[in-house]
């Protein structure tokens, strides 16, 4: 009848139906996708720098939501607590427990957040490795970015293998749930994991530039790759891989670094304290550091790497969750500049101007004016950790908007690694020179020629004096196979609640996190857990 | 609109022959032809479509269009007969040219012939095969209804409405027949005047996120004509992938095609908290503090407690009587060709907590015009502006609990003026430190939500042939929202950053086009057919911009000048969601006895994976009107007896756009001396991502008897939802911890019963009672690959522990924790060593008489996580509503009860206020006077677990049985008296009314109000009271008049 008025209906149908397919295809406005990123070197560089970002605690928000920060706090806890010189914190207790007393289980949160964060690094690195050749056609350009990604991937796996043993090896980017072989892949052996690490680092040392210009400070170099490879070899020479022939490989590789230190812009800088200053970041001392933004313009900014600064020692008044025993403080010679800097037993509390002095009898800092124990007096604590920066923040800035870089590997560590490898291969005199370089920089006395065994002990001791709190202590103990002695030397006064367990071989590795076992039925648990 | 033709029934035939005779008679005379136009409405003034308009004694005639309009050419002086199924015929003498006054058809049987607004058209209730509930404006005329959800509460079966908070403007949780989704959306679909409302989005503050609101936001309840709740698949499958949670269909008022009416309603209410909690006063606090110190082996800090004269009642200082003013004015009317309804509303609601209020103003214009005999256009325009000041900004983030909880537990020995960093502790020997004053926290901060919500809806109806109709609807809904939050350094939220402020904007734009053809035909009077075929296109777009700052130097300018802030951050996003659909529905009725309804919808939605975007949602329903059967002819009294059954599939697609795509995020990283942009992958793609699918079976019976003086409906349903959209745990080696995926299933089954009886139906006295009760059981069928139970925990300050558990095969919403079996007594100790098992999280030194005694469930001698068990559930066994309307001459009394039975509430508020934990990590908490009077002491060695002794340390971080309380309640929700005054000059229908709201509540719950959900709408966080804003007992006086 009135067919013409069907026209609007037909018009609507005609406009809707053909547009269907096209309209429904989603194009996110506010997030990027691989196809938009890997189209230029700029995108490739942004994705490469994104890998570094995975090593840092992203944000500490103003209403104190700080989920991300635990990843970093627990990486610290897993690599720095559970030995004769570590105690629970000075202010709070929650973060370092239960690792200080070996009370962890597969369900303990620390293991799972660290596992997760390290695989996040692997995933970001794989995205770069798999897409670099799409972004730039010149292979030699792509290789430099791939090398940077592979260095990061290797360092993530180096941490994983030392914490948990062999882990699943993810070699290419996972973009879809369909890639179930990789997503639900089983663990590789410890040896295969090391093999994968070495392959990545060998590629990195060949393709990375020797040094970076100032504007790229913080990105890895060939020198860092060689130094890392040397440390990997040294680790493999010890437990659990236990291949002594790797001492020589470590010597050879680390000597490539020390012999060309100028090329790689590495040196022991004169002032030990200034290494950790926010005004002297990425100095020649630093082989590898993950960087924190120093900016007043962030509302929710990244934080001091962990709650490690001693409360009230700097204007930001951070909380100290890591403490050392008084015995450790006493290990230092009195002239050693590292002594009061690393373990400040007395300091002025900036908030009130009061002097706080550590009392080893009560295990507390005592406020000199009031005579009352500072912080929670119900719990026995250690000496606070003092390496992190005490530089004043810019005025008006937010306490959490300024932060130290997280130093992972220093040149003094390289020298001590080389010294250790040399001593083990019987070249003690060269080793002695290296340890004395580190000692004299700190103002400590030099050692004279001693037996190989004595020197081994001195080097091991020196690593602890020089590097405590820098993420290497637990790994050293494990590769040396000295955990049993450490536990024997511990006292219940340095832990909170409960008792110290006897040594057990299972403690040489952390358990695979239960949440990962639940999510991936192909994973197996470490023996004893 | 569905169309009915006359001649379907035997009497129609008779008329037909009569018409023929008349036609032949009159044809012999040459009469003067005139044109008559007009409109036909029902008793309640809704236009009636498809009414047959015939000339008495003639075969010619027409039918009314969708707006009840008609035009007919007749001989002058002839008689028009208006007839429609279910209505009494009306006659009109056509003796003058032009328009005639509106015709009102009176229904033969008002309930049976209700027109039910279903998706894309209407249906006569007689022909329904589905389960629906209806609430009309009349039902809540005397009630105090601020929002549409309040109009629904307790007034319809199968729909549960739970207030999350008593704060003005707070959201309510609306659930139709239980929850279908674990972590997706359980919100019903809202359809207003034929337009599907977009999900409500409000601008969020970086500090505290967005406040939840449902899709009914921005509808002035005074504008509502009626609400249909569509519950089963037979009714909701036409909404396809969005129908699974049920559909609430709202029709707003339209003008009558008669002379104009002005209506005015004004209400003023005031209320206060129904069951205030009394806290300890200063002296009592000091006494308990002394006790606490003595337990710690320290000297008592307060010497003579009786000399203390500081006693600040923080709760009293932060609360006030509520005041609510509500005024509405509407103008409506029309001509035979057009109608209008224009209304304005102003609402000002000052809440209980200082600093919380809502001011809303709204305007609506519903305009309709018959353009010609075949085309009618209707425009519905609505604009709402709302400013809400939030009283409780925080939902319990560190360091403080919600404002109300702080007001209750703040130490009464602080002075009203104390605030800030260097406040001397009122406890002798205590130091100088930060004290956050709860009154200042309420007065100094600003947390304003501003919304401008507009709906523009154009409906075009083309009557192509009497049987064929085309509808084209165009809708645009726009919600412009702002959040302006400012916290100076005098309040907790701003203290650490020297003030902070957020100014954010989130705009939602929705475009909605639907068009459908509807064909109605009756063949041989026995076969009634109805087909609907249509298509729909919906696009939702969200754009958001947030400026977040801190370190404010020009604090006096607040959010109006954020550029003075030291630190500034901007966030923005934009997203689209598009749904394209086709739908078809066919109804067949044989002799009005046997009814078959089928429908199918094809939906294609953008948020799903590339090859999973489209799917079909079919449904079928059957009904048998037993009363139409020959064997029932002899049965008198029964006017309706109907059996119904239906089955169908619907979906839910509540996931964020782009969820199926692999996406990259961005951040900063410092390289060299500057921060650089970095990018990284952050989600995996999921090429299988699709909607949740709900299969529902429904069977029901409707029964009316004795001229509808007694009606009842009974429904049984069974639903199963599969492919739940929820995060799936991934091994971290994938680079992700979770991915949104479809797995697991939930079932709901239940029974609904509603009953209405006109007990007295006389001219002067009327008494109607209506009762409805609904029972729903919500079972987690399976968790897919997650075979075992899943523990639920909340972030924030809820003890930081686990509170709930999900176990396949069991009900959803179970509270999980430790059982407390008593208080420890001196006899439980050997010296200071306890001889009972205690939680490993506590320390030996903290154990002493008066502590909570935990049950060692597995009898292994230690209290640890293995000793936890299910302590209760948040879902009720049944909910009910009972309304009584009593009219005696000019006085009407309305009594409305509502209640819930068998549910528990997790009373975290009560736990904090009565656990004896007076000091924790240096934070001092006040406790209730009730606890003080009954607490365990050596002189009062009570065994009542409600009254532990003074604690020095938190006993456990997990939920225990003392916190799980019976949340059942029976409430006199409203008691209303209204009196109609005689007409006075132009003033008609002058009515005065007085209403009490929440008059009394019978409950065992010890908190403010058992109807509570502090953590909003999430299925797994129901029934938790954590500093909830209590509802009030309020009284209202009002006046309405029309002119």
Interface residues (C-beta under 8 A of the other chain):
Chain A: X1 X2 X3 X5 X6 X8 X9 X12 X13 X16 X17 X20 X23 X24 X25 X26 X28 X29 X30 X31 X32 X33 X34 X37 X43 X46 X47 X49 X50 X51 X52 X53 X54 X56 X58 X61 X62 X63 X64 X65 X115 X116 X119 X120 X122 X123 X124 X126 X127 X167 X168 X170 X173 X174 X175 X176 X177 X178 X182 X183 X184 X185 X214 X215 X216 X217 X218 X219 X291 X292 X293 X294 X295 X296 X297 X298 X299 X300 X301 X376 X378 X396 X397 X398 X399 X401 X405 X497 X515 X516 X518 X519 X520 X523
Chain B: X206 X207 X208 X374 X375 X394 X397 X398 X399 X460 X462 X464 X465 X470 X472 X493 X496 X497 X498 X500 X513 X515 X517 X535 X537 X548 X549 X550 X551 X553 X566 X567 X568 X569 X572 X573 X574 X575 X576 X578 X580 X604 X605 X606 X607 X610 X613 X657 X658 X660 X661 X662 X663 X664 X665 X666 X667 X668 X669 X670 X671 X672 X673 X674 X675 X676 X677 X678 X679 X680 X681 X684 X685 X686 X687 X688 X729 X730 X731 X732 X733 X734 X735 X736 X737 X739 X741 X786 X795 X843 X845 X921
